[in-house]
């Protein structure tokens, strides 16, 4: 999976497995989780995104639905050094 007609896809944008790998390395409790736990968490997260309208299924791929963010929120996130949050919300760097 990757780009679908130039659109950002869920699997392309979110590095969930690397996120959990890092958590395993830094947290004893997470390190004891079984692979099923990670799969289940990712599945639940995907379902939340679908239900919230943040992603949609298109040709078997989860496509990110662009979010509209108020310019004031963008400026505030930039001011506090959290453009990562803006990227997570909009899918745009």
VMD Tcl script that draws the C-alpha trace (Angstrom):
set ca {
  {0.00 0.00 0.00}
  {1.15 3.54 -0.49}
  {-0.09 6.33 -2.69}
  {-3.48 5.92 -4.30}
  {-3.85 8.45 -7.10}
  {-1.61 10.88 -5.15}
  {-3.63 10.63 -1.91}
  {-2.12 9.91 1.48}
  {-3.06 6.51 2.82}
  {-3.35 5.36 6.40}
  {-0.53 2.82 6.11}
  {1.76 5.34 4.47}
  {1.30 8.11 7.00}
  {1.20 6.23 10.28}
  {4.21 4.25 11.41}
  {2.32 2.42 14.12}
  {4.58 -0.62 14.30}
  {7.71 1.54 14.73}
  {5.82 3.52 17.38}
  {5.07 0.35 19.33}
  {8.62 -0.93 18.83}
  {9.92 2.23 20.46}
  {7.42 1.87 23.30}
  {8.56 -1.75 23.81}
  {12.11 -0.52 24.15}
  {11.28 2.16 26.70}
  {8.42 0.68 28.74}
  {8.53 -2.61 30.66}
  {4.76 -3.11 30.61}
  {4.52 -2.57 26.83}
  {7.52 -4.87 26.35}
  {5.49 -7.73 27.85}
  {2.56 -7.31 25.46}
  {1.92 -10.07 22.93}
  {1.80 -9.42 19.15}
  {-1.99 -9.83 19.27}
  {-2.22 -6.79 21.57}
  {-0.45 -4.60 19.03}
  {-2.63 -5.86 16.20}
  {-5.75 -5.24 18.25}
  {-4.68 -1.71 19.21}
  {-3.98 -0.83 15.59}
  {-7.33 -2.30 14.55}
  {-9.19 -0.28 17.19}
  {-7.32 2.88 16.20}
  {-8.23 2.32 12.54}
  {-11.88 1.82 13.47}
  {-11.89 5.06 15.48}
  {-10.44 6.92 12.49}
  {-13.06 5.40 10.15}
  {-15.95 6.20 12.49}
  {-14.70 9.77 13.00}
  {-14.50 10.29 9.25}
  {-10.76 10.91 9.35}
  {-10.07 8.06 6.93}
  {-12.23 6.33 4.34}
  {-11.92 3.05 2.48}
  {-11.24 3.42 -1.23}
  {-10.36 0.47 -3.44}
  {-9.31 -1.56 -0.41}
  {-7.00 1.17 0.91}
  {-7.59 3.51 3.83}
  {-7.33 7.04 2.45}
  {-6.87 9.95 4.83}
  {-9.68 12.48 4.66}
  {-8.06 15.92 4.79}
  {-9.04 17.87 7.89}
  {-9.73 21.57 7.94}
  {-7.81 23.27 10.73}
  {-8.39 26.84 11.78}
  {-5.41 29.06 10.92}
  {-5.19 30.16 14.58}
  {-4.71 26.54 15.63}
  {-1.97 26.11 13.01}
  {-0.18 29.22 14.30}
  {-0.51 28.08 17.91}
  {0.86 24.60 17.14}
  {3.73 26.20 15.26}
  {4.43 28.57 18.16}
  {4.62 25.73 20.68}
  {6.76 23.60 18.37}
  {4.16 20.88 17.75}
  {3.90 20.75 13.98}
  {3.87 16.97 14.41}
  {0.32 17.33 15.74}
  {-0.67 19.43 12.74}
  {0.79 16.78 10.45}
  {-1.12 14.06 12.29}
  {-4.37 16.00 11.93}
  {-4.01 17.12 8.32}
  {-1.67 14.52 6.82}
  {0.43 17.37 5.42}
  {3.95 18.25 6.54}
}
mol new
graphics top color blue
foreach p $ca { graphics top sphere $p radius 0.5 }
foreach p [lrange $ca 0 end-1] q [lrange $ca 1 end] { graphics top cylinder $p $q radius 0.2 }
display resetview
